[in-house]
């Protein structure tokens, strides 16, 4: 069951933050991967929390690169079984940030945060727009409008909240421990 909650933030951040200024060039991937401790077993997720933060250019070409880097990060933290679902959902959140959250804004970048605590993996995308996302149904011939539907399908929970500042944060969570047990 997927729960959409736009008002409640159930997560307390973990330790170790990496901040990079943009996703342009190979140095960001190396910096992110240098922070990964290598593969860990699913049973050690509870005591090996992580939090990684990257600032991404609001260029559509930056989204696939960020998705690949996120996938590698998840695999290196022992989350290979949920990496595909996580990165699919994250890609949709990032695409929405580029298309809706950064359009017409002075800031042409958004923040991608990936974290894990007690077997719960959380992806957050922060952009400068205050407008919270509204899921909509797309017609069969419409090219867009399915991103949040996909997020709802792959995430255990997702939602949005105002802030930081004048912007917003759209997040999704996946209970990795449940996914590991189901496989």
N, C-alpha and C positions, 0 to 999 in steps of 0.2 A: 504494500500500500504506500502510495506517495502522499506526503503531506506538504502542502504549500502554506507557509506562514510568513507573511510579509512584515509582521510586527515584532517577532521574538528572535533574539539572537541567542542560541543555546550553547554557544561555543566560547570557551576561554582559550586564548592563544597559547601555543606551546612555546618552546624555546628556540634559539638559534635562527636569527633572521638574516637573509641575504637580500640586499637591495642592489639592483643594477639599474642604470639610468635609461637604457633603451634596448630593444631587441633588434639590433642591427649589427651583424657580424658574428663570427664564431666565438668571440671572447665571452659572451654571455653564457652560451652553452657550457663552455669550459668552467666558468665561475660557478654556475649552478651545480654541475656535476662534481666539482671539487668538494662541495659541501656534503654530498651523499656518502654515507658510511659504507656503502656496498650492500649487497643483498642481505636481508635479515629474514628470519623465519616469521610466519604469521603469528606465532605465539608470543613473539617478543615485541609486537606492535604496541602493547600497552606501556612498556617501559622505554621505548625508543621514539618518543614524539618528535615531530619536526615541523618546521614552518619555513617556507621559502617565499620570498616576495620579489617580483620582477616588474619593473615599469615597462610597458609595451607601447610602441608607437601606434597611433590610431590609423595605421596604414593597413588595408586589407591583406597585403602581402606578408605582414608580420604575424598574422593569426596562424597560418599553417606551421610556421617556424616555432612559434610558442607552443603549439599543440605537440609537435615532435619532441621538444625539450621537456615538456611536462610528462609525456609518455615515458621517456627515458628516466626521468626522475622517479616516477612511480615504480618502474621496474627495478631500479637500483635500491629502492627502499623496501623491496619484497612485496610489492603490490601489483605484480604482473597480471594476476587474475582479474583485477578490477580496472586496470589501466585503460583498456579500450573504452569502457563505459564512461570513466572519469574524463578522459580526453575528448570524447564526443560531446559530452555535456559542456565541458569547459570551452570547446570550440564555439558552440552555439552562444554561450554567454559572452565570449570575446567578440564574435561577429556582431552581436547586438550592441556591444559597447562602441564598436567602430561605426556601425550604421546609424544608431540612434543616440547613444550616450555622448559621443564626442562631436557629432555634427553640429555646426553652428556654435561651438564652444571655443573659448580662447585656448584652453588646454587641449592639445592634440595627442593625448596619451591617456592610458588607463593602467590600473594596477591589477596584476594577477597574483593572487596569493593561494598557495597550496599548503595544507597542513594536515597532520594526523595526530590524534590523541585518543587513547583508549580504543583503538580499532575503528574510529570514525574518521573518514577522510573528508576534508572540507575544501571546496574551491570557492574563492571569492573573486569577483571582478568589480572593481570600483572605477566609476567614471564620473566626469564633471557635471552631468545632467541631473537635475533634481527629479525628473519625471520617472516614476516607478513603472516597471514593465507591466503591460496588460496582455495576458495570453489571449490569442484570437484564433479563430478557426479560418484556415485558408482553403480557398476553392482548389479543385484539382489542377486547374490551369495556372494558378498563382505560383510565382517563383519563390516567394518568401512567406513568412508567417508561421513556420513550423518549428522554429528553434525552441521555444519554451515547451512545446508539446514533446519534443525529443528529450529535453532536460527532465520533464516530468516522468518520462518513461524510464530513464536510466538512473535517476537519483532516488534515494530513499526519502529525502526531503529537499525542498528548495524554497527560496523566498527572496524578499528584497527588503531593504530598510533605507531610510534617509541617511545621508552622511557617508563619509566624513565631509565636513564643511558643507558646501552648497550642493554636492553631488549625491550619489547613491551607491549602495553596494548590493549586488545581486549574488546570491550564494546557492550552492548545492552541496548536499552531503550524501555520502554513501557509507553504509555500515560495512566496512571491509571484513570484519570478523564474521558477519552473517553470510557474506558472499563466499568467503573461504570455506565455511562449514557446508554450504550448499553444493560445492563442487566436488 
